[in-house]
Amino acid sequence: MKKIKSFKTIILTILILALTSVSSLANAQDNTGQIQGIVAESAIVMDMDTGEIIASKNADKQMPIASTIKLLTSLIYAENTSKSEQISFTEDALKTTQTALNNFKKVNPGDKISSDDLMKAVMIFSANDAAYLMADSVAGNTKDFVKMMNDRAKSMGLKDTHVVNPCGLESNALNPENKEINLSSAYDIAIIAREAFKNEWIRDTISEKNKKVTVNLAGSPVIIETRNKMLGQHGNIGGKTGNEAKAGRCFVGFFERDGRKLVTVALNSVYGANDVDVFNDTKIIADDGYNAKKQVFKKAGEKIDTVKLEYKLFGLFGPKKTVDAPIVVSKDIMYYKNPINDKNAKIEYNTKDKNAWKLADKEVELTFSLPNYKAKVPGKVDISLFDLIKANIVPYGIFVAVVGVVLAVSIILYRKISTNRMRKRKGYIFYKK
């Protein structure tokens, strides 16, 4: 009996150790900043205030983005239109019938919708004809508006974003032969989303708490329903959905917990039976963002670069010399460890002054750069005045010796001259007597 109990104790101990090891391994994986346990192929979570990337998964991979592009469409629209305007439907906008307002009732070219209701149709219901109408309203046609979208993406430094239509559909109602689709990355979409959220009109629209909203379409009330199933849960204060064959299920979420705002992006998740997977993914992504802790990127005293400094051997004169001086950080530099930050993080010394005498042992300002984030951090030129003197001990020794000889000769000459003068003076006095 005792042997059986001992055997059970051993087995239990082994299981506990195994579970502890698995737990430790999971934590170690999390410490890389790679988002774990999600269906989405690509994801990111970013601090809304600082722009820092907190955690990611394939976030710099270019891929289809479905209706998440409507964040950029709505941003440009909001910047060029007022809420009070009345917008007339165009023939081109009405050609799009997939997830469209014109499916609710018959809409004719020239029928009107308020600008504010148009924003709700795009950001809450994700109406595709409404997105095309935004384009026509601002630029006169889709082609010119798409150029505006690409130009705006370029101005924001987005390298993975390529826009071909304002709605995100993977079919083109205006030109069915054109098979191009919108492409971007989770990182780029997060940048767009962060910029869009700064716009009060967009922010108020996506934060609408009522799941069903009434808009006036060509003189008739129409009820549209939000596609954000996460609104009001887990700190979610808004979002933009997307779903297409190549893009999969996508979601951009805005969160606020304890006053801190984050934006999440999940691309190419799955719709599933009840359309919950992308929202489950998003909760994991958001939780990762709020639970993440910064890690040390560079420790205080660690060298980040070597710069070539110049100096004259004797301060203001003498031959010009150069010295390679280490640049070190003066304090621990912290960052969120993740694949994108690890690939792009850098600390630079940009001071134009290269005078070694001035900079020796001096504090200097360094620039710590991450994608979409920069900060000034303290550093130091890790070379001392003693180091400079030590490196030139031979010429300084010769200089001191020469100066010593000159002084000695000068003193001897001075004394000799003084002695001669004294003799002459005594001889003159003696002669007078």
C-alpha positions in Angstrom: 0.0 0.0 0.0 2.8 2.3 0.9 4.6 1.5 -2.4 1.4 2.5 -4.3 1.2 5.8 -2.4 4.8 6.5 -3.1 4.3 5.7 -6.8 1.3 8.1 -6.9 3.4 10.8 -5.3 6.2 10.4 -7.8 3.7 10.5 -10.7 2.0 13.6 -9.3 5.4 15.3 -8.8 6.3 14.6 -12.4 3.0 16.0 -13.7 3.5 19.2 -11.7 7.0 19.6 -13.0 5.8 19.0 -16.6 3.0 21.5 -16.3 5.4 24.1 -14.7 7.8 23.6 -17.7 5.0 24.0 -20.2 3.9 27.2 -18.4 7.4 28.5 -18.4 7.8 27.8 -22.1 4.5 29.6 -22.8 5.7 32.6 -20.8 9.1 32.5 -22.7 7.2 32.6 -26.0 5.1 35.5 -24.8 8.3 37.4 -23.9 9.3 37.5 -27.5 6.3 39.8 -28.2 4.9 37.3 -30.8 1.1 37.1 -30.3 0.2 33.5 -29.5 -3.0 31.5 -29.7 -4.9 33.3 -32.4 -6.4 32.2 -35.7 -5.6 35.4 -37.5 -2.6 35.2 -39.8 -1.4 38.7 -39.1 -2.0 40.9 -36.0 -0.7 43.9 -34.1 -1.5 45.9 -30.9 -0.3 49.5 -30.7 -0.4 52.2 -28.0 -2.8 54.9 -29.3 -1.0 57.7 -27.4 2.7 56.9 -28.1 2.4 54.9 -31.3 4.5 52.1 -29.8 4.1 48.6 -31.2 3.4 46.4 -28.1 3.1 42.9 -29.7 2.7 41.6 -33.2 2.4 38.6 -35.5 3.5 38.9 -39.1 2.5 42.5 -38.8 4.7 43.7 -41.7 3.3 41.1 -44.2 1.4 42.6 -47.1 -1.9 41.0 -47.5 -5.6 41.6 -48.5 -7.5 43.8 -46.0 -11.2 43.8 -47.0 -13.3 46.6 -45.5 -10.7 47.8 -43.0 -9.6 50.2 -45.8 -12.8 52.1 -45.2 -11.0 53.7 -42.2 -8.8 55.6 -44.8 -11.8 56.3 -47.0 -13.7 57.8 -44.1 -10.7 59.8 -42.9 -10.2 61.5 -46.2 -14.0 62.1 -46.5 -14.2 63.6 -43.0 -11.4 65.9 -43.7 -13.1 67.2 -46.9 -16.8 67.3 -45.9 -19.0 68.6 -43.1 -21.7 66.6 -41.3 -24.5 68.9 -42.4 -24.0 68.5 -46.2 -26.5 66.6 -48.3 -24.9 64.1 -50.7 -26.5 63.0 -54.0 -26.2 59.4 -55.0 -24.2 58.8 -58.2 -24.6 56.2 -60.9 -21.2 54.7 -60.2 -21.9 54.3 -56.5 -25.2 52.5 -57.2 -23.5 50.0 -59.4 -22.2 48.3 -56.2 -24.9 46.0 -54.7 -22.9 43.8 -52.3 -23.6 44.9 -48.7 -25.1 48.1 -49.9 -27.7 50.7 -48.9 -29.5 50.3 -52.1 -30.5 46.8 -51.0 -32.7 48.3 -48.3 -34.8 50.3 -50.8 -34.7 51.5 -54.4 -32.3 54.4 -54.7 -31.9 56.5 -57.8 -29.1 58.7 -59.0 -29.7 62.2 -57.4 -31.4 60.8 -54.3 -29.9 62.3 -51.2 -28.4 61.2 -47.9 -27.0 63.4 -45.2 -23.2 63.4 -44.8 -23.5 62.2 -41.2 -25.8 59.3 -42.2 -23.3 58.4 -45.0 -20.5 58.2 -42.4 -22.7 55.9 -40.3 -23.5 53.7 -43.3 -19.8 53.2 -44.0 -18.4 52.9 -40.5 -21.2 51.1 -38.7 -22.8 49.0 -41.5 -19.9 48.9 -43.9 -22.0 49.8 -46.9 -19.9 49.5 -50.1 -22.1 51.8 -52.2 -21.7 54.4 -49.5 -17.9 54.2 -49.7 -18.0 54.7 -53.4 -20.4 57.7 -52.8 -17.8 59.2 -50.4 -15.2 58.9 -53.2 -17.4 60.6 -55.8 -18.4 63.3 -53.3 -14.9 64.3 -52.5 -13.0 63.7 -55.8 -15.7 63.6 -58.4 -14.8 60.0 -59.3 -13.3 56.9 -57.8 -10.0 57.0 -59.7 -9.0 60.4 -58.4 -10.2 59.5 -54.9 -8.1 56.3 -54.9 -5.1 58.4 -55.9 -5.8 60.6 -52.9 -5.9 57.5 -50.7 -2.5 56.2 -52.0 -1.0 59.7 -51.7 -2.2 59.9 -48.1 -0.8 56.4 -47.3 2.5 57.5 -48.8 2.6 60.7 -46.7 2.1 58.6 -43.6 5.1 56.5 -44.6 3.1 53.4 -45.3 5.1 51.1 -47.6 2.8 48.1 -47.7 -0.5 49.9 -48.6 -1.8 49.7 -52.2 -5.4 50.9 -52.7 -7.5 50.2 -55.8 -11.0 50.9 -54.5 -12.5 52.8 -51.5 -14.6 49.9 -50.1 -12.4 46.8 -49.9 -14.4 44.5 -52.1 -12.3 42.0 -54.0 -14.6 42.5 -57.1 -14.8 45.7 -59.1 -18.4 46.7 -60.0 -17.1 49.7 -62.0 -14.5 47.6 -64.0 -15.2 43.9 -63.6 -12.1 43.0 -65.7 -9.8 44.6 -63.1 -8.9 41.8 -60.7 -6.6 44.0 -58.5 -7.5 44.1 -54.8 -6.5 46.4 -51.9 -3.4 45.3 -50.0 -1.8 46.5 -46.8 -0.3 45.1 -43.6 -1.5 45.0 -40.0 1.1 47.6 -39.2 0.0 50.0 -41.9 -3.7 49.5 -41.0 -2.9 50.3 -37.3 -1.3 53.6 -38.4 -4.3 54.4 -40.5 -6.7 53.5 -37.7 -4.8 55.5 -35.1 -5.0 58.6 -37.4 -8.7 58.0 -38.1 -9.5 57.7 -34.4 -8.1 61.2 -33.9 -10.9 62.5 -36.0 -13.9 63.4 -33.7 -16.5 62.6 -36.3 -15.2 59.1 -37.0 -14.5 58.5 -33.3 -18.1 59.4 -32.4 -19.5 57.3 -35.2 -17.7 54.0 -34.4 -18.4 54.5 -30.6 -22.2 54.5 -31.2 -23.5 52.2 -28.4 -26.8 51.4 -30.0 -26.4 48.3 -32.1 -29.2 49.4 -34.4 -29.0 52.9 -35.9 -31.6 54.7 -38.1 -30.4 56.6 -41.2 -32.5 58.6 -43.6 -32.1 57.1 -47.1 -33.7 59.1 -49.9 -36.4 60.4 -47.6 -37.1 57.1 -45.8 -35.8 55.8 -42.5 -33.7 52.7 -42.7 -32.3 50.7 -39.8 -28.7 49.6 -40.1 -27.0 47.3 -37.6 -23.4 47.4 -36.3 -21.1 44.6 -37.4 -18.9 45.1 -34.3 -20.0 42.3 -32.0 -17.4 43.3 -29.4 -18.6 46.9 -28.8 -18.8 47.7 -25.1 -17.1 44.5 -24.1 -13.5 44.1 -22.7 -13.0 47.8 -23.0 -13.8 48.0 -26.8 -15.0 51.5 -27.7 -15.2 51.0 -31.5 -14.0 49.1 -34.5 -14.1 48.3 -38.2 -14.9 44.9 -39.6 -14.0 43.3 -42.9 -14.7 40.0 -44.6 -13.7 38.8 -48.1 -12.6 35.6 -49.7 -8.9 36.3 -49.9 -8.7 38.7 -46.9 -10.6 36.4 -44.6 -12.3 37.9 -41.5 -10.7 41.1 -40.4 -11.2 43.4 -37.5 -9.7 46.7 -36.3 -10.5 47.3 -32.6 -10.2 50.4 -30.4 -9.9 49.8 -26.7 -9.7 51.8 -23.5 -8.9 50.3 -20.1 -8.1 52.5 -17.1 -7.6 55.5 -19.3 -5.1 53.8 -21.6 -6.1 53.4 -25.3 -4.8 50.7 -27.6 -5.6 49.8 -31.2 -5.6 46.2 -32.4 -5.6 44.7 -35.9 -6.4 41.1 -36.9 -6.2 40.1 -40.5 -7.2 36.8 -42.2 -9.0 35.2 -39.3 -12.1 33.1 -40.0 -15.8 33.9 -40.0 -16.8 30.6 -38.5 -20.2 29.4 -37.6 -21.2 32.3 -35.3 -18.6 34.9 -36.4 -16.8 34.9 -33.1 -13.3 33.8 -34.0 -12.0 37.2 -35.0 -13.4 38.8 -31.9 -11.9 36.1 -29.7 -8.6 36.8 -31.5 -9.0 40.5 -30.8 -9.6 39.9 -27.1 -6.3 37.9 -26.9 -4.5 40.6 -28.9 -5.8 43.4 -26.6 -5.1 41.4 -23.4 -1.5 40.9 -24.7 -1.3 44.7 -25.2 -2.5 45.5 -21.7 -0.5 42.8 -20.0 2.8 43.4 -21.8 5.8 44.9 -19.9 8.7 46.7 -21.4 12.1 45.0 -21.5 15.6 46.3 -21.6 16.8 47.0 -25.1 20.2 48.5 -24.0 21.6 48.5 -20.5 23.1 51.7 -18.9 26.8 51.9 -20.0 26.3 49.7 -23.0 28.0 50.9 -26.2 25.6 51.8 -29.1 28.0 53.3 -31.6 31.6 54.6 -32.2 32.1 58.1 -33.6 35.2 59.7 -35.0 36.1 62.9 -33.1 38.6 65.5 -34.0 40.9 67.7 -31.8 44.0 69.8 -32.0 46.9 68.4 -30.1 47.3 71.5 -27.9 43.7 72.6 -27.7 43.6 75.7 -29.9 46.7 74.9 -32.0 48.8 72.1 -33.1 48.3 69.3 -35.6 44.7 67.9 -36.0 44.1 64.4 -34.8 41.2 62.0 -34.7 40.0 59.5 -32.1 37.4 56.8 -32.2 35.1 57.4 -29.2 32.5 54.9 -27.9 29.0 56.3 -27.4 27.2 54.7 -24.5 23.7 55.0 -23.0 23.4 56.6 -19.6 20.4 54.6 -18.4 18.5 51.5 -19.3 16.6 51.9 -22.5 13.3 50.1 -22.4 11.1 48.9 -25.2 8.3 46.4 -26.0 10.1 43.4 -27.4 8.4 42.1 -30.6 9.5 41.0 -34.1 9.0 44.4 -35.7 10.8 46.4 -33.0 13.6 43.9 -32.8 14.1 44.4 -36.6 14.0 48.2 -36.6 15.0 49.4 -33.1 18.1 51.7 -33.1 19.8 54.4 -31.1 21.6 57.2 -32.9 24.0 59.9 -32.0 23.3 62.9 -34.2 25.3 65.8 -32.6 27.2 67.8 -35.2 29.9 68.8 -32.7 32.9 66.5 -33.2 35.4 68.3 -30.9 36.9 65.7 -28.6 38.1 68.2 -26.0 34.5 69.5 -25.6 32.8 66.1 -25.6 35.1 64.1 -23.5 33.1 62.6 -20.6 30.1 64.8 -21.5 26.4 63.8 -21.5 24.9 63.9 -25.0 21.4 63.5 -26.4 20.7 60.3 -28.4 17.6 59.4 -30.5 15.9 56.1 -29.8 13.8 55.1 -32.8 11.2 52.4 -33.3 8.6 52.2 -36.1 6.2 55.0 -35.5 8.0 56.1 -32.3 10.9 58.3 -31.4 12.3 59.4 -28.0 15.3 61.4 -26.8 17.5 59.4 -24.4 20.6 60.4 -22.5 24.0 59.1 -23.5 27.7 59.8 -23.0 30.9 60.1 -25.0 32.9 57.4 -23.2 36.3 58.9 -23.5 38.1 61.1 -20.9 40.5 64.0 -21.0 43.0 61.6 -19.5 42.5 59.2 -22.4 43.3 61.9 -24.8 46.4 62.9 -22.9 47.5 59.3 -22.5 47.2 58.7 -26.2 49.6 61.6 -26.9 52.0 61.1 -24.1 55.1 61.0 -26.4 54.4 64.3 -28.2 53.3 65.9 -24.9 56.6 64.7 -23.3 58.6 66.1 -26.2 56.6 69.4 -25.9 57.2 69.6 -22.1 60.9 68.8 -22.6 61.2 71.5 -25.3 59.4 74.0 -23.1 61.6 73.0 -20.2 64.8 73.5 -22.3 63.5 76.9 -23.6 62.7 78.0 -20.0 66.1 76.8 -18.8 67.9 78.6 -21.6 65.8 81.7 -21.0 66.6 81.6 -17.3 70.3 81.2 -17.9 70.4 84.0 -20.5 68.4 86.2 -18.1 70.8 85.6 -15.3 73.8 86.1 -17.5 72.4 89.4 -18.8 71.5 90.5 -15.3 75.1 89.6 -14.0 76.7 91.6 -16.9 74.5 94.5 -16.0 75.5 94.4 -12.4 79.2 94.2 -13.3 78.9 97.2 -15.6 77.0 99.1 -13.0 79.7 98.4 -10.3 82.5 99.3 -12.7 80.8 102.6 -13.5 80.4 103.5 -9.8 84.0 102.5 -9.1 85.2 104.7 -12.0 83.4 107.7 -10.6 84.9 107.4 -7.2 
